[in-house]
Amino acid sequence: MKKAKVLLAIAICSVFAVSLRSDFAEENQPPGAAFDKLKSLAGEWKGKANEGGTEMPATTSFRVVSDGSAILNVLGAGTPQEMVTMFHMDGRDLLATHYCAVHNQPRFRYVASAEPNVLAFEFKDATNLANPSDPHMVGLKITILDANHHYEDWTFFSNGQTATSRFEFHR
């Protein structure tokens, strides 16, 4: 009886250790294809934004940081509307945290697209958002046209409605 209990305890510990080892291996697998595509955007970009029918100049930059584990994106650097988005893997999920000029931080989760060059992100949750009806970003879609051209479609929620602004960039 005592020997059976010891064997059962060893078996449980072995299963727990294998489970931990499996979780560790899963967390350290190479980033997904979407994360790698985002890395290909590293560099400085110029372009234009179309917001409500008005065209204005725009800039963005992407930088791979933290030993390749995150991507820093700065939209409108040096302007009052400067915004930062950090992309990173969380296990098998690709997440983005957007530090918005409206003073909240929406988080997005990558959703696979049937289009191979489209990286779509949907709203997951947000920090510093007192009420879900307060203005905040709710979506991002990045369309990579080629190595030197991409679009960013940012969707903003305000007054019960969403509006999408397109940024067209080249390098």
Buried (B, 14 or more C-beta within 10 A) or exposed (E): EEEEEEEEEEEEEEEEEEEEEEEEEEEEEEBBEBBEBBBEBBEEBEBBBBBEEEEEEBBBBBBBEEEEEBBBBBBBEEEEEEBBBBBBBEEEEBBBBBBBBBEBBBBBBBBEEEEEEBBBBEBBEBEEBEEEEBBBBBBBBBBBEEEEBBBBBBBBBEEEEEEBBBBBBEB
